[in-house]
Amino acid sequence: MIARIWKGSVRLGDKAAYHAYMQQTGLPEYQACKGNRGVTLLCREYDGRAEFTFITLWDSLEAIKEFAGPAYEDAVYYPEDKKFLLEMEPKVFHYQVLEQV
């Protein structure tokens, strides 16, 4: 199993709106993908920002490529992300899941 991790920050005042936007776009899309084994969405507040961390679990790199395309290490963004995100991180991180209890 592979974990795909992406982080992005929004203004603290946009936290609820961005979360709602992700509930309408990213979360359902991840969950509908063949080979997706789950999504965890984390958020922390600091320095006037809300930092979101998405951890998606996948059966394989092939499943990730079906979602993200051949440049699977590139972040996948949605049309309104530019409206919310303070920076557009170009890359995501992938980790082999060794244990999940």
C-alpha distances in whole Angstrom, upper triangle without the diagonal:
4,7,10,13,17,20,23,27,30,33,33,35,33,30,31,31,28,26,28,27,24,24,26,24,20,19,20,19,15,15,17,15,13,10,10,9,11,13,15,18,20,23,26,30,31,34,35,31,28,25,22,19,16,12,10,7,6,5,6,9,11,10,11,14,15,15,16,18,18,19,15,16,19,19,20,23,25,29,30,28,31,33,31,29,31,29,26,24,23,20,16,14,10,9,6,5,8,9,10,13
4,6,10,13,17,20,24,26,30,30,33,30,28,29,29,26,24,26,25,21,22,24,22,18,17,19,17,14,15,17,14,14,10,10,9,11,12,13,16,18,21,24,27,29,31,32,29,26,22,19,16,13,10,8,6,5,6,6,7,10,10,9,12,14,13,14,16,16,16,12,12,15,16,17,20,22,26,27,25,27,30,28,26,27,25,23,20,19,16,12,10,7,6,5,6,9,11,11,15
4,6,10,13,17,20,23,26,27,29,27,24,25,26,22,21,23,22,19,20,22,20,16,15,17,16,13,14,16,14,15,12,10,10,10,10,10,13,14,17,20,23,25,28,28,25,22,19,16,12,10,6,6,5,6,9,9,10,13,11,10,13,15,13,14,16,17,16,12,12,14,14,15,18,20,24,25,22,25,27,25,22,24,22,20,17,17,14,10,8,6,5,6,6,10,11,11,15
4,7,10,14,17,20,24,25,27,24,22,23,23,20,19,21,20,16,18,20,17,13,13,16,14,11,13,16,14,15,12,10,11,11,10,10,12,13,16,19,22,23,26,26,23,20,16,14,10,8,6,5,6,8,11,10,10,13,11,8,11,13,11,11,14,15,13,10,9,11,10,11,14,17,21,21,19,21,23,21,19,21,19,17,14,14,10,7,6,5,7,9,10,14,15,15,18
4,7,10,14,17,20,21,24,21,19,21,21,18,17,20,18,15,17,19,17,13,13,17,16,13,15,18,16,18,16,13,14,12,10,10,10,11,13,15,18,20,22,23,19,16,13,10,7,6,5,7,9,11,15,14,13,16,15,12,14,16,14,13,16,17,15,12,10,11,9,11,13,16,20,20,17,19,21,19,16,18,16,14,12,12,9,6,5,6,8,11,12,15,16,16,19
4,7,11,14,17,18,21,18,16,18,18,15,14,17,16,13,16,18,15,12,13,16,15,13,16,18,17,19,18,15,16,14,11,11,10,10,12,14,16,18,20,20,16,14,10,8,6,5,7,9,12,14,17,17,16,18,17,13,15,17,14,12,16,17,15,12,10,10,7,9,11,13,17,17,13,15,18,15,13,14,12,11,8,10,8,5,7,9,12,15,16,19,20,19,22
4,7,10,14,15,18,15,14,16,17,13,13,17,15,13,16,18,16,13,14,18,17,15,18,21,20,23,21,18,19,17,13,12,10,9,9,11,13,14,16,16,12,10,7,6,4,6,9,12,15,17,21,21,19,22,20,17,19,21,17,16,19,21,18,16,13,12,10,11,12,14,17,16,12,14,16,13,10,11,10,9,8,10,9,8,10,12,14,18,18,22,22,21,24
4,7,11,12,15,12,11,14,14,11,12,15,14,12,15,17,15,13,15,18,18,17,20,22,22,25,24,21,22,19,16,14,11,11,10,11,12,13,14,14,10,8,6,5,7,9,12,14,18,20,24,24,22,24,23,19,21,22,19,17,20,22,19,17,15,14,10,12,11,13,15,13,10,11,12,10,7,8,7,7,7,10,11,10,13,16,18,22,22,25,26,25,27
4,7,9,11,10,9,12,13,10,11,15,14,13,16,18,17,15,17,20,20,20,22,25,25,28,27,24,25,22,18,16,13,11,9,9,9,10,11,10,6,6,4,6,9,12,15,18,21,24,27,27,26,28,26,23,25,26,22,21,24,26,23,21,19,17,14,15,13,15,16,14,10,11,12,8,6,6,7,9,10,13,14,14,16,19,21,25,25,28,28,27,29
4,6,8,6,7,10,10,8,10,13,12,12,15,17,16,16,17,21,21,21,23,26,26,29,29,26,27,23,20,18,14,13,10,11,10,11,11,9,6,5,7,8,12,14,17,20,24,26,30,30,29,31,29,25,27,28,24,23,26,28,25,24,22,20,16,16,14,14,15,12,10,10,9,6,5,6,8,11,12,16,17,17,20,23,25,28,28,31,31,30,31
4,5,5,7,10,10,10,12,14,14,15,18,19,19,19,20,23,24,24,26,29,29,33,33,29,30,27,23,21,17,16,12,12,10,10,9,6,5,6,9,11,15,17,21,23,27,30,33,34,32,34,32,29,31,31,28,26,29,32,29,27,26,23,20,20,18,18,18,14,12,12,11,8,8,7,11,14,16,19,21,21,23,26,28,32,31,35,34,33,34
4,5,5,9,10,10,11,14,15,16,18,20,20,20,20,24,25,25,26,29,30,33,33,30,30,26,22,20,16,14,11,10,7,8,9,5,4,5,9,11,15,17,21,24,27,30,34,34,34,36,33,30,32,33,29,28,31,34,31,29,28,26,22,22,20,20,20,17,15,15,14,10,11,11,14,17,18,22,23,23,24,27,29,32,31,34,34,32,33
4,6,8,8,10,11,13,14,16,17,19,20,20,21,24,25,26,27,30,31,34,34,31,31,28,24,22,18,17,13,13,11,12,12,8,8,8,12,14,17,20,23,25,29,32,36,36,36,37,35,32,34,34,30,29,33,35,33,31,30,27,24,23,21,20,20,16,15,15,13,10,12,12,16,18,20,24,25,25,27,30,32,35,34,37,36,34,35
4,6,5,6,8,10,10,12,14,15,16,17,18,20,22,22,24,26,27,31,31,28,28,25,21,20,16,15,12,13,11,13,14,10,9,8,11,12,15,17,21,23,26,29,33,33,32,34,31,29,30,30,27,26,29,32,29,28,27,24,21,20,17,16,16,12,11,12,10,7,9,11,14,16,18,21,23,22,25,27,29,32,32,35,35,32,34
4,6,5,6,9,10,11,12,14,15,15,16,19,20,20,22,24,26,29,29,25,26,22,18,16,13,12,9,10,9,12,13,10,8,6,9,9,13,14,18,20,24,26,30,31,31,32,30,27,29,29,25,25,28,31,29,27,26,24,20,19,17,16,17,14,12,14,12,9,10,12,15,16,18,21,22,21,23,25,27,30,29,32,31,29,30
4,6,5,6,9,10,11,13,14,15,15,17,19,20,21,23,25,29,29,25,25,22,18,17,13,13,11,12,12,15,17,14,12,9,12,11,15,16,19,21,24,27,31,32,32,33,30,28,30,29,26,26,29,32,30,28,27,26,22,21,18,17,18,14,14,16,14,11,13,15,18,19,21,24,24,23,25,27,29,31,30,33,32,30,30
4,5,5,6,9,10,11,12,14,14,16,18,19,20,22,24,28,28,25,26,22,19,18,15,15,13,15,15,17,18,15,13,11,13,12,16,16,20,21,25,27,31,32,31,32,29,27,29,28,24,24,28,31,29,27,27,24,21,19,16,14,14,11,11,13,11,9,12,14,17,18,20,22,24,23,25,27,29,32,31,35,34,31,32
4,5,5,6,9,10,10,11,12,14,16,16,18,20,22,25,26,22,23,20,16,15,12,13,11,13,13,16,17,15,12,10,11,9,12,13,16,18,22,24,28,28,28,29,26,23,25,25,21,21,24,27,25,23,23,21,17,15,13,11,12,9,8,11,9,7,9,12,14,14,16,19,20,19,21,24,26,28,28,31,31,29,30
4,5,5,6,9,10,10,10,13,14,15,16,18,20,23,24,20,21,17,14,13,9,10,9,12,13,16,18,16,13,10,11,9,11,11,15,16,19,22,26,27,27,28,25,23,25,24,21,21,24,27,26,24,23,21,18,16,14,13,15,12,11,14,13,10,12,15,16,17,18,20,21,19,21,23,24,27,26,29,28,26,27
4,5,5,6,9,10,10,12,14,15,16,18,20,24,24,21,22,18,15,15,12,14,13,16,17,20,22,19,16,14,15,12,15,14,17,18,21,23,27,28,28,29,26,24,26,25,21,22,25,29,27,25,25,23,20,18,15,13,14,12,12,15,14,12,14,17,19,19,20,23,23,22,24,25,27,29,28,32,31,28,29
4,5,5,6,8,9,11,12,14,15,17,19,22,23,20,21,18,15,16,13,15,14,17,18,21,22,20,17,14,15,12,15,14,17,17,21,22,26,27,26,27,24,22,23,23,19,19,22,26,24,23,23,21,17,15,12,10,10,8,9,12,11,10,12,15,17,16,18,20,21,20,22,24,26,29,28,32,31,29,30
4,5,5,5,6,8,10,11,12,14,16,19,20,17,18,15,12,12,10,12,12,16,17,20,22,20,17,14,13,10,12,10,13,13,17,19,22,23,23,24,21,19,20,20,16,16,20,23,22,20,20,18,15,12,11,9,11,10,9,13,13,11,12,16,16,15,16,18,18,17,19,21,23,25,24,28,28,25,27
4,6,7,5,7,9,11,11,13,15,19,20,16,17,14,11,12,10,13,14,17,19,22,24,22,19,16,16,13,14,12,14,14,17,19,22,24,24,25,21,20,22,21,17,18,22,25,25,22,23,21,18,15,14,12,14,13,13,17,16,14,16,19,20,19,20,22,22,20,22,22,24,26,25,28,28,25,26
4,7,7,7,9,11,12,12,15,19,20,17,19,16,14,15,14,16,17,20,22,25,27,25,21,19,18,15,17,15,17,16,19,20,24,25,25,25,22,20,22,20,17,18,21,25,24,22,23,21,18,15,13,11,12,11,12,16,15,15,16,20,21,20,21,22,22,21,23,24,26,28,27,31,30,28,29
4,6,6,6,9,10,11,13,17,18,15,17,15,13,15,13,16,17,21,22,25,27,25,21,18,18,15,15,13,15,14,17,18,21,22,22,22,19,17,18,17,13,14,17,21,21,19,20,18,15,11,10,7,10,10,10,14,14,14,15,19,19,17,18,19,19,18,21,21,24,26,25,29,29,27,29
4,6,5,6,9,10,11,15,15,13,14,12,10,12,11,14,15,19,21,23,25,24,20,17,16,12,12,10,12,11,14,15,18,19,19,19,16,14,16,15,11,12,15,19,18,16,17,15,12,9,9,8,11,11,11,14,15,14,14,18,17,15,16,17,16,15,17,18,20,22,22,25,25,23,26
4,5,5,6,9,10,14,14,11,12,9,7,9,9,12,14,18,21,23,26,25,21,18,16,13,12,9,11,9,12,14,17,19,19,19,16,15,17,16,12,14,18,21,20,18,18,18,15,12,12,11,15,14,14,18,18,16,17,20,20,18,18,19,19,16,18,18,20,21,20,24,24,21,23
4,6,5,6,9,12,14,11,13,11,10,12,12,16,18,22,24,27,30,28,25,21,20,16,16,13,14,12,14,15,17,19,20,19,16,15,17,15,12,15,18,21,21,19,20,20,17,14,14,13,15,16,16,20,20,19,20,23,23,21,21,22,21,19,21,20,22,23,22,26,25,23,25
4,5,5,7,10,12,10,12,11,10,13,14,17,19,23,25,28,30,29,25,22,21,17,16,13,14,11,13,13,16,17,17,17,13,12,14,12,9,11,14,18,18,16,18,17,14,11,12,11,14,15,15,19,20,19,19,23,22,19,20,20,19,17,19,19,21,22,22,25,25,23,25
4,5,5,9,9,7,9,8,7,11,12,15,18,21,24,27,29,28,25,21,19,16,14,10,10,8,9,10,13,14,14,14,11,10,12,11,8,10,13,17,17,14,16,15,13,11,12,12,16,17,16,20,21,20,19,23,22,19,19,19,17,15,16,15,17,18,18,22,22,20,22
4,6,8,9,6,8,7,7,11,12,16,19,23,26,29,31,30,27,23,21,18,16,12,12,9,10,10,13,15,16,16,12,12,15,13,11,13,16,20,20,17,19,19,17,15,16,16,19,20,19,23,24,22,22,26,25,23,22,22,21,18,19,18,19,19,18,22,21,19,21
4,7,9,8,10,10,11,15,16,20,22,26,29,32,34,33,30,26,24,21,19,16,15,12,13,12,14,15,16,15,12,12,14,12,10,13,16,19,20,17,20,20,18,15,17,16,19,20,20,24,25,24,24,28,27,24,24,23,22,20,21,20,21,21,21,24,24,22,24
4,6,6,9,10,11,15,17,20,23,27,30,32,35,34,30,27,25,21,19,15,15,11,11,9,11,12,13,12,8,9,11,8,7,10,12,15,17,14,17,17,16,14,16,16,19,21,20,24,25,25,24,27,26,23,22,22,20,18,19,17,19,19,19,22,22,21,23
4,6,9,11,13,17,19,23,26,29,32,35,38,37,33,30,28,24,22,18,16,13,11,9,9,10,12,10,7,9,11,8,9,12,14,16,18,15,18,19,19,17,19,19,23,25,24,27,29,28,28,31,29,26,25,24,22,20,20,18,19,18,18,21,22,20,23
4,6,9,12,15,18,21,25,28,31,34,36,36,32,29,26,23,20,16,14,11,8,5,5,7,9,9,5,8,10,9,9,12,14,16,18,14,17,18,18,17,20,21,24,26,25,28,30,29,28,30,29,26,24,23,21,18,18,15,16,15,14,17,18,17,20
4,6,8,12,14,18,21,24,28,30,33,33,29,26,23,19,17,13,11,7,6,5,6,9,11,11,7,8,11,10,9,12,15,17,18,14,16,17,16,15,18,19,22,23,22,25,27,26,25,28,26,24,22,22,19,16,16,14,15,14,14,17,17,15,18
4,7,10,14,17,20,24,27,30,33,33,29,26,23,19,17,13,11,7,5,5,7,10,13,13,10,11,15,14,13,15,18,20,21,17,18,20,19,18,20,21,25,26,24,28,29,27,26,29,28,25,24,24,21,18,17,14,14,14,12,15,14,12,14
4,7,10,13,17,20,24,26,30,29,26,22,20,16,14,10,8,6,5,8,10,13,15,16,13,12,16,16,14,16,19,21,21,18,19,20,18,17,19,19,23,23,22,25,26,24,23,26,25,24,22,23,20,17,16,15,15,15,13,16,15,12,14
4,7,10,13,17,20,23,26,26,22,19,16,13,10,7,6,4,6,9,13,15,16,17,14,13,16,16,14,15,19,21,21,17,17,18,16,15,16,17,20,20,19,22,23,21,20,23,22,20,19,20,18,15,15,14,15,15,14,17,16,14,16
4,6,10,13,17,20,23,23,20,16,14,10,8,6,5,6,9,12,15,17,18,20,17,16,19,20,17,18,21,24,23,19,19,19,16,16,17,18,21,21,19,22,23,20,19,21,21,20,19,20,18,15,15,15,15,16,14,17,16,13,15
4,7,10,14,17,20,19,16,12,10,7,6,5,6,9,12,15,19,20,20,22,20,17,21,21,18,18,22,24,23,20,19,19,16,15,16,16,19,18,16,19,20,16,16,18,18,18,17,19,18,15,15,16,17,19,17,20,19,17,18
4,7,10,13,17,17,14,10,8,6,5,6,8,11,14,18,21,22,23,25,22,20,23,24,21,21,24,27,25,22,20,20,17,17,17,18,21,20,17,20,20,17,15,17,18,18,17,19,18,15,16,17,17,19,18,21,20,17,19
4,7,10,13,13,10,6,5,4,6,9,11,15,18,21,25,26,26,28,26,23,26,27,23,23,26,29,26,24,22,21,18,18,18,19,21,19,16,18,18,15,14,15,16,17,16,20,19,17,17,19,20,23,21,24,23,21,22
4,7,10,11,8,6,5,7,9,12,14,18,21,24,28,29,28,31,29,26,29,30,26,26,29,31,29,26,24,23,20,21,20,21,23,21,18,20,20,16,15,15,16,18,17,21,20,18,19,21,22,24,23,26,25,23,24
4,7,7,6,5,6,9,12,15,18,21,24,27,31,32,31,34,32,29,31,32,29,28,31,33,31,28,26,25,22,23,22,22,24,21,19,20,19,15,14,14,16,18,18,22,22,21,22,24,25,28,27,29,28,27,27
4,6,5,6,8,11,14,17,20,23,26,30,33,34,33,36,34,31,33,34,31,29,33,34,31,29,27,26,23,24,23,24,26,23,20,20,20,16,15,14,16,18,18,22,22,21,22,25,26,29,28,31,30,29,29
4,6,8,10,14,16,20,23,26,29,32,36,36,35,38,36,33,35,36,33,31,34,36,33,31,28,27,24,26,24,25,26,23,20,20,19,16,15,13,15,18,19,22,23,23,24,27,28,32,31,34,33,32,33
4,7,10,13,16,20,23,26,29,33,36,37,35,38,36,33,35,36,32,31,34,36,33,31,29,27,24,25,23,23,24,21,18,18,17,14,13,12,14,18,19,23,24,24,25,28,30,33,33,35,35,33,34
4,6,10,13,16,19,22,26,29,33,33,32,34,32,29,31,32,28,27,30,32,29,27,25,23,20,21,19,20,21,18,15,15,15,11,10,9,12,15,16,19,20,20,22,25,26,30,29,32,32,30,31
4,6,10,13,16,19,23,26,29,30,29,31,29,26,28,29,26,25,28,30,27,25,24,22,19,19,18,18,20,17,14,15,14,11,10,10,12,14,15,19,19,18,20,23,24,27,27,29,29,27,28
4,7,10,13,16,20,23,26,27,26,28,26,23,25,27,23,22,25,27,24,22,20,19,16,17,16,17,19,17,14,15,15,11,10,10,11,13,12,16,16,15,16,19,20,23,23,26,26,24,26
4,7,10,13,16,19,23,24,23,25,23,20,22,23,20,19,23,25,22,20,18,17,14,14,14,15,17,15,12,15,15,12,10,12,12,13,12,15,15,13,14,17,18,21,21,24,23,22,23
4,6,10,13,16,20,20,20,22,20,17,20,21,18,17,21,23,20,18,16,15,12,14,14,16,19,17,14,17,18,15,13,14,14,13,12,14,13,11,11,13,14,17,17,20,20,18,20
4,6,10,13,17,17,17,19,17,14,17,18,15,14,18,20,18,15,14,14,11,12,12,14,18,17,14,17,18,16,14,16,15,14,13,15,13,10,11,12,13,16,15,19,19,17,19
4,7,10,14,14,15,17,15,12,16,17,14,14,18,20,18,15,14,15,13,13,15,17,20,20,18,21,22,19,18,20,19,17,15,16,14,10,10,10,10,12,12,15,15,13,16
4,7,10,12,12,14,11,10,13,14,11,12,16,18,17,13,13,14,13,13,15,16,20,21,18,21,23,21,19,22,21,19,17,17,14,11,11,10,11,12,11,15,15,13,16
4,7,9,10,12,10,9,13,14,12,13,16,18,18,14,14,16,15,15,18,19,23,24,22,25,27,25,23,25,24,22,20,20,17,13,12,10,10,10,9,12,12,11,14
4,5,7,9,6,7,10,11,10,12,14,15,16,12,14,16,15,15,18,20,24,25,23,26,28,27,25,27,26,23,21,20,17,14,13,10,10,10,10,13,14,13,16
4,7,8,6,8,11,11,12,14,16,16,18,14,16,18,19,18,22,23,27,28,27,30,32,30,29,31,29,26,24,23,20,17,16,12,12,10,10,13,14,13,17
4,5,5,7,9,10,11,12,13,13,15,12,13,16,17,17,21,23,27,28,26,29,32,30,28,31,28,25,23,21,18,15,14,11,11,9,11,13,15,16,19
4,5,5,6,9,10,10,10,10,11,8,10,13,15,15,19,21,25,27,25,27,30,29,27,29,26,23,20,18,15,13,12,9,10,10,12,15,17,18,22
4,5,5,6,9,10,9,9,12,9,12,15,16,16,19,21,25,27,26,28,31,30,28,30,28,25,22,20,18,16,15,13,14,13,15,18,20,21,24
4,5,5,7,9,10,11,13,10,13,15,15,14,18,19,23,25,23,26,29,28,26,29,27,24,22,20,17,15,15,13,14,14,15,18,19,19,22
4,5,5,6,8,9,10,7,9,11,11,11,15,17,20,22,20,23,26,25,23,25,23,20,18,16,14,12,12,10,12,13,14,18,19,19,22
4,5,5,5,6,8,5,9,10,12,11,15,17,20,23,21,23,26,26,24,26,24,20,18,16,14,13,14,12,15,15,17,21,23,23,26
4,6,6,8,10,9,12,13,14,12,15,16,19,22,21,24,26,26,25,28,25,22,21,18,17,15,17,15,17,18,19,23,24,24,27
4,6,9,10,8,11,11,11,9,12,13,16,19,18,20,23,22,21,24,22,19,18,16,15,13,15,14,17,17,19,22,24,23,26
4,7,7,5,8,8,8,6,10,12,15,18,16,18,21,21,19,22,19,16,15,13,11,11,13,12,16,17,19,23,24,24,27
4,6,5,9,9,10,9,12,14,17,20,19,21,24,24,22,24,22,18,17,14,13,13,15,15,18,19,21,25,27,26,30
4,5,8,9,12,12,15,18,20,23,21,23,26,26,24,26,23,19,18,15,13,14,15,14,17,19,21,24,27,27,31
4,6,6,9,10,13,16,19,21,19,20,24,24,21,23,20,16,14,11,10,11,12,13,16,18,21,24,27,27,31
4,5,8,9,12,15,19,21,19,20,24,23,21,22,19,16,14,11,9,8,10,10,13,15,17,21,23,23,27
4,7,9,13,16,19,21,18,19,23,22,19,20,17,14,11,9,6,6,7,8,11,14,17,20,22,23,26
4,6,9,13,16,18,15,16,19,19,16,18,14,11,9,6,5,6,9,11,15,17,20,23,25,25,29
4,6,10,13,14,12,13,16,15,13,15,12,9,7,6,5,6,9,11,15,18,20,23,25,24,28
4,7,10,12,10,12,15,15,13,16,13,10,10,9,9,9,12,14,17,20,21,25,26,25,28
4,7,8,6,9,11,11,10,13,12,8,10,10,11,11,15,17,20,23,24,28,29,28,30
4,6,5,8,10,11,11,14,14,11,13,13,15,15,18,20,23,26,27,30,31,29,32
4,6,7,9,10,11,15,14,12,15,15,17,18,22,24,27,29,30,34,35,33,36
4,5,5,7,9,12,13,12,15,16,18,19,22,24,28,30,31,35,35,33,35
4,5,5,6,9,10,8,11,13,15,15,19,21,24,27,28,32,32,31,33
4,5,6,8,8,8,11,13,16,17,21,23,27,30,31,34,35,34,36
4,6,9,10,11,14,16,19,20,23,26,29,32,33,36,37,35,37
4,7,9,10,13,16,18,18,21,24,27,30,30,34,34,32,34
4,5,7,9,12,14,15,18,21,24,28,28,31,32,31,33
4,7,9,13,15,16,19,23,25,29,30,33,33,32,34
4,6,9,12,13,16,20,23,26,28,31,32,31,34
4,6,9,11,14,18,21,24,26,29,31,30,33
4,6,8,11,14,18,21,23,26,28,27,30
4,7,11,14,17,21,23,26,28,28,31
4,7,10,13,17,19,22,24,24,28
4,7,10,14,16,19,21,21,24
4,7,10,12,15,18,18,21
4,7,9,12,15,16,19
4,6,9,11,13,16
4,6,9,11,15
4,6,7,11
4,7,10
4,6
4
